C-alpha cells in the first residue's frame, strides 16, 4: 500500500509542478477561453491543462516501473500501451483546445485510439458474474471501444465548473483504487501488484495535483486534453480488473464484488452519464439535435437553484462519493450494511442539494444565447 501511495504522491507533485508550464503553452498557442456573457468564468482563462496531467501520469509510470515490487506489472507491454494511447488522446484533446475541432473529428479519433488500446490488450473479455463471457473477439473489441469512448465523453461533459471533473474523478478514483487493491489482496495474498491499482493511484494523484490550480477561481482549465485523458484511464482500469477476471476462480460470495469494477467506473461517472442521458433525451423530445447547445445541464440547474459556484461543485462531489464508496464497500461489508449506508448518504446528499443554506449566493436565471461550448470553458460543448 505504501508504494501505491508513493506513486500517487509522485503523480500529484509532477502534475502540480508541470501545470504552470502547461498554462504558459496554452497562452502561447492561443488556447485561452475568452469571457462572454454566457460563460461562468470571469476572466480569460487558459485551457490545455491535460498536458500537465499527462506529464504527471508519465512520471508516475516511469517511477513505478523502477520499483522491484512492480517489475512484473511493467514487464508486459500493456502499461506502456495505455500510456501511449493516453498520449494520443491527450494530443487529440490539445488539438481541440487550440483549433476547436468538430465533434465528428473528435469522435473518430476517440474510436481509433480506443481500438488501438484494445488491440494492445486492454480488452473486455468477460463479465465475472454468473460465468458470463463475451463470445467473440470482434464483439469484445466493439464492447471495449464503446465503453472507452463513452467514458471519455462522459468526463468531457462533466467538465463544466472549476474543479468539477478533477474532483469527481479523484473522489471516485480513490474508491476505485481501494477496491482494486483489496480485490487483488483477497485473490492473491502473496503478490498484490496490479496494473489497475497502479493506474488508479496515478490518476488520483494527477487529479489532486491539478486541483490547486483548477479549483474556483481556476487559473487553468484541463481542457479536452485532460478530460479525455481521465476518461480513457478510468475506463482502462475498469476493463483491466473486470474484463480479465476468470469467473471460475471466484467464490460465490465474491461474485458481486468482482462485478463491481465494471460498475465503479459508472459510479465514478454517474453524474456525467446522467447528464448525457437526460440532456440529450430532453433535446430529442423537443425536436432538437442531442448536440444542440442549451442551459439544461445538472450543474446549470444547481446554479439556477441558487447554489454558489463552489457549493454546486461540492454537491456533485458529495453525490459521487456516496455512489462510488458504496459500490467499493461491497468487497468489505455485507450488502445490507452497504445499502443502509447508501440510503443514509443519498438522503444527506439530497438535503444539501435541495436546501439552500444562508451562505449560498443566489444566482438569477440567465437568458440569452445557449451556453454549451467547450467543457473546459465551463460551459460544456458536447464532444
SULGIDA-V537253 format. One record per residue. N is the residue number from 1. PHI is phi in radians with two decimals (* if undefined). PSI is psi in whole degrees, 0 to 359 (NA if undefined). Layout:
# SULGIDA-V537253
n=<N | N>
phi=<PHI | PHI>
psi=<PSI | PSI>
This chain:
# SULGIDA-V537253
n=<1 | 2 | 3 | 4 | 5 | 6 | 7 | 8 | 9 | 10 | 11 | 12 | 13 | 14 | 15 | 16 | 17 | 18 | 19 | 20 | 21 | 22 | 23 | 24 | 25 | 26 | 27 | 28 | 29 | 30 | 31 | 32 | 33 | 34 | 35 | 36 | 37 | 38 | 39 | 40 | 41 | 42 | 43 | 44 | 45 | 46 | 47 | 48 | 49 | 50 | 51 | 52 | 53 | 54 | 55 | 56 | 57 | 58 | 59 | 60 | 61 | 62 | 63 | 64 | 65 | 66 | 67 | 68 | 69 | 70 | 71 | 72 | 73 | 74 | 75 | 76 | 77 | 78 | 79 | 80 | 81 | 82 | 83 | 84 | 85 | 86 | 87 | 88 | 89 | 90 | 91 | 92 | 93 | 94 | 95 | 96 | 97 | 98 | 99 | 100 | 101 | 102 | 103 | 104 | 105 | 106 | 107 | 108 | 109 | 110 | 111 | 112 | 113 | 114 | 115 | 116 | 117 | 118 | 119 | 120 | 121 | 122 | 123 | 124 | 125 | 126 | 127 | 128 | 129 | 130 | 131 | 132 | 133 | 134 | 135 | 136 | 137 | 138 | 139 | 140 | 141 | 142 | 143 | 144 | 145 | 146 | 147 | 148 | 149 | 150 | 151 | 152 | 153 | 154 | 155 | 156 | 157 | 158 | 159 | 160 | 161 | 162 | 163 | 164 | 165 | 166 | 167 | 168 | 169 | 170 | 171 | 172 | 173 | 174 | 175 | 176 | 177 | 178 | 179 | 180 | 181 | 182 | 183 | 184 | 185 | 186 | 187 | 188 | 189 | 190 | 191 | 192 | 193 | 194 | 195 | 196 | 197 | 198 | 199 | 200 | 201 | 202 | 203 | 204 | 205 | 206 | 207 | 208 | 209 | 210 | 211 | 212 | 213 | 214 | 215 | 216 | 217 | 218 | 219 | 220 | 221 | 222 | 223 | 224 | 225 | 226 | 227 | 228 | 229 | 230 | 231 | 232 | 233 | 234 | 235 | 236 | 237 | 238 | 239 | 240 | 241 | 242 | 243 | 244 | 245 | 246 | 247 | 248 | 249 | 250 | 251 | 252 | 253 | 254 | 255 | 256 | 257 | 258 | 259 | 260 | 261 | 262 | 263 | 264 | 265 | 266 | 267 | 268 | 269 | 270 | 271 | 272 | 273 | 274 | 275 | 276 | 277 | 278 | 279 | 280 | 281 | 282 | 283 | 284 | 285 | 286 | 287 | 288 | 289 | 290 | 291 | 292 | 293 | 294 | 295 | 296 | 297 | 298 | 299 | 300 | 301 | 302 | 303 | 304 | 305 | 306 | 307 | 308 | 309 | 310 | 311 | 312 | 313 | 314 | 315 | 316 | 317 | 318 | 319 | 320 | 321 | 322 | 323 | 324 | 325 | 326 | 327 | 328 | 329 | 330 | 331 | 332 | 333 | 334 | 335 | 336 | 337 | 338 | 339 | 340 | 341 | 342 | 343 | 344 | 345 | 346 | 347 | 348 | 349 | 350 | 351 | 352 | 353 | 354 | 355 | 356 | 357 | 358 | 359 | 360 | 361 | 362 | 363 | 364 | 365 | 366 | 367 | 368 | 369 | 370 | 371 | 372 | 373 | 374 | 375 | 376 | 377 | 378 | 379 | 380 | 381 | 382 | 383>
phi=<* | -1.11 | -1.19 | -1.12 | -1.15 | -1.11 | -1.05 | -1.06 | -1.14 | -1.07 | -1.09 | -1.12 | -1.14 | -1.11 | -1.15 | -1.04 | -1.27 | -1.46 | -1.10 | -1.02 | -1.16 | -1.09 | -1.11 | -1.14 | -1.09 | -1.08 | -1.16 | -1.25 | -1.65 | 1.42 | -1.48 | -2.20 | -1.47 | -1.29 | -1.68 | -2.28 | -1.03 | -1.50 | -1.54 | -1.61 | -1.25 | -1.84 | -2.32 | -0.98 | -2.24 | -1.13 | -2.04 | 1.40 | -1.14 | -1.04 | -1.08 | -1.20 | -1.15 | -1.16 | -1.04 | -1.10 | -1.13 | -1.14 | -1.08 | -1.09 | -1.14 | -1.10 | -1.17 | -1.11 | -1.17 | -1.57 | -1.54 | -0.97 | -1.02 | -1.92 | -1.10 | -1.19 | -1.13 | -1.61 | -1.25 | -1.49 | -1.50 | -1.06 | -0.99 | -1.29 | -1.16 | -1.11 | -1.12 | -1.12 | -1.19 | -1.08 | -1.11 | -1.13 | -1.23 | -1.16 | -1.14 | -1.06 | -1.15 | -1.12 | -1.06 | -1.20 | -1.07 | -1.53 | -1.90 | 1.02 | -1.16 | -1.32 | -1.17 | -1.17 | -1.06 | -1.12 | -1.11 | -1.07 | -1.08 | -1.10 | -1.10 | -1.12 | -1.19 | -1.10 | -1.12 | -1.10 | -1.13 | -1.14 | -1.11 | -1.48 | 2.07 | -1.54 | -2.42 | -1.37 | -2.02 | -2.75 | -1.90 | -1.34 | -2.65 | 1.04 | 1.20 | -1.33 | -2.29 | -1.15 | -1.42 | -2.49 | -1.16 | -1.16 | -1.13 | -1.04 | -1.10 | -1.10 | -1.11 | -1.08 | -1.07 | -1.06 | -1.13 | -1.13 | -1.13 | -1.10 | -1.13 | -1.01 | -1.33 | -1.12 | -1.14 | -1.08 | -1.20 | -1.35 | -1.39 | -2.11 | -2.37 | -0.98 | 1.35 | -1.23 | -1.13 | -1.09 | -1.22 | -1.08 | -1.19 | -1.12 | -1.14 | -1.12 | -1.16 | -1.10 | -1.11 | -1.12 | -1.04 | -1.08 | -1.15 | -1.10 | -1.13 | -1.17 | -1.11 | -1.16 | -1.09 | -1.15 | -1.49 | -2.60 | -1.12 | -1.52 | -2.59 | -1.90 | -1.37 | -2.70 | -1.12 | -1.07 | -1.19 | -1.06 | -1.12 | -1.23 | -1.07 | -1.17 | -1.13 | -1.06 | -1.06 | -1.02 | -1.14 | -1.15 | -1.24 | -1.48 | -1.00 | -0.99 | -1.51 | -1.93 | -1.24 | -1.05 | -1.44 | -1.23 | -1.66 | -2.73 | -1.76 | -1.24 | 1.20 | -1.10 | -1.07 | -1.49 | -1.11 | -1.22 | -1.10 | -1.11 | -1.07 | -1.15 | -1.24 | -1.11 | -1.10 | -1.07 | -1.11 | -1.10 | -1.19 | -1.13 | -1.45 | -1.23 | -1.28 | -1.94 | -1.49 | -1.50 | -1.01 | -1.18 | -1.59 | -1.63 | -1.27 | -1.03 | -1.16 | -1.59 | -1.04 | -1.17 | -1.04 | -1.19 | -1.43 | -1.08 | -0.95 | -1.40 | -1.48 | -1.07 | -1.01 | -1.15 | -1.12 | -1.08 | -1.82 | -1.00 | -1.11 | -1.12 | -1.15 | -1.08 | -1.08 | -1.03 | -1.16 | -1.18 | -1.16 | -1.12 | -1.10 | -1.10 | -1.14 | -1.13 | -1.15 | -1.63 | 1.39 | -1.87 | -1.19 | -1.10 | -1.70 | -1.18 | -1.39 | -2.75 | -1.91 | -2.29 | -1.33 | -1.03 | -1.22 | -1.10 | -1.11 | -1.15 | -1.13 | -1.18 | -1.27 | 2.01 | -1.38 | -1.26 | -0.99 | -1.13 | -1.16 | -1.06 | -1.12 | -1.13 | -1.10 | -1.22 | -1.05 | -1.07 | -1.11 | -1.10 | -1.09 | -1.05 | -1.27 | -1.17 | -1.26 | -1.14 | -1.13 | -1.18 | -1.18 | -1.09 | -1.41 | -1.95 | -2.00 | -1.07 | -1.03 | -1.16 | -1.18 | -1.11 | -1.09 | -1.09 | -1.16 | -1.10 | -1.07 | -1.10 | -1.12 | -1.12 | -1.09 | -1.12 | -1.11 | -1.12 | -1.08 | -1.25 | -1.39 | -1.45 | -1.46 | -1.68 | -1.27 | -1.00 | -1.46 | -1.30 | -1.31 | -1.25 | -2.12 | -1.14 | -1.12 | -1.53 | -2.09 | 2.06 | -1.16 | -1.06 | -1.92 | -1.46 | -2.27 | -1.60 | -1.01 | -1.33 | -1.59 | 1.14 | -2.41 | 0.69 | -2.12 | -1.07 | -1.14>
psi=<321 | 324 | 322 | 319 | 325 | 318 | 319 | 316 | 318 | 315 | 318 | 315 | 316 | 318 | 316 | 316 | 331 | 342 | 317 | 324 | 319 | 322 | 319 | 318 | 319 | 319 | 320 | 330 | 0 | 14 | 67 | 132 | 117 | 168 | 126 | 166 | 329 | 353 | 163 | 322 | 158 | 344 | 153 | 130 | 129 | 148 | 195 | 27 | 347 | 335 | 317 | 323 | 319 | 322 | 317 | 319 | 317 | 316 | 318 | 318 | 316 | 316 | 319 | 325 | 342 | 357 | 125 | 326 | 329 | 15 | 328 | 325 | 316 | 2 | 337 | 164 | 348 | 313 | 320 | 332 | 318 | 316 | 319 | 317 | 328 | 320 | 318 | 315 | 329 | 318 | 321 | 315 | 322 | 321 | 321 | 322 | 326 | 312 | 358 | 68 | 154 | 160 | 331 | 317 | 316 | 317 | 317 | 316 | 318 | 317 | 316 | 318 | 319 | 320 | 321 | 317 | 320 | 320 | 332 | 2 | 352 | 83 | 136 | 117 | 347 | 156 | 110 | 60 | 132 | 19 | 21 | 130 | 138 | 133 | 338 | 156 | 326 | 315 | 321 | 316 | 315 | 314 | 318 | 312 | 319 | 315 | 316 | 314 | 322 | 316 | 318 | 314 | 332 | 315 | 323 | 323 | 321 | 348 | 72 | 352 | 158 | 124 | 1 | 305 | 315 | 319 | 317 | 314 | 324 | 314 | 310 | 326 | 325 | 317 | 317 | 318 | 312 | 322 | 311 | 323 | 311 | 323 | 319 | 317 | 318 | 323 | 335 | 83 | 342 | 339 | 101 | 32 | 136 | 133 | 318 | 322 | 319 | 315 | 315 | 325 | 319 | 317 | 316 | 316 | 317 | 315 | 316 | 325 | 332 | 331 | 319 | 331 | 341 | 343 | 152 | 129 | 126 | 141 | 345 | 146 | 151 | 335 | 180 | 330 | 323 | 318 | 316 | 326 | 315 | 316 | 318 | 318 | 322 | 317 | 318 | 318 | 317 | 320 | 320 | 328 | 301 | 313 | 348 | 6 | 134 | 113 | 333 | 336 | 357 | 141 | 159 | 322 | 334 | 353 | 316 | 310 | 327 | 336 | 344 | 327 | 330 | 339 | 326 | 315 | 324 | 320 | 318 | 322 | 20 | 312 | 311 | 325 | 319 | 319 | 315 | 313 | 310 | 314 | 314 | 320 | 318 | 319 | 318 | 321 | 334 | 10 | 17 | 164 | 146 | 344 | 7 | 136 | 133 | 180 | 68 | 15 | 165 | 314 | 331 | 319 | 321 | 318 | 318 | 334 | 346 | 2 | 146 | 170 | 307 | 319 | 322 | 318 | 315 | 326 | 317 | 329 | 314 | 316 | 320 | 316 | 318 | 312 | 312 | 315 | 331 | 317 | 316 | 330 | 346 | 338 | 347 | 319 | 156 | 156 | 320 | 327 | 316 | 317 | 319 | 316 | 323 | 315 | 315 | 317 | 319 | 318 | 315 | 315 | 324 | 319 | 312 | 341 | 318 | 320 | 128 | 112 | 160 | 329 | 357 | 121 | 127 | 138 | 114 | 149 | 130 | 152 | 171 | 201 | 158 | 156 | 5 | 109 | 252 | 140 | 321 | 355 | 10 | 20 | 18 | 127 | 132 | 127 | NA>
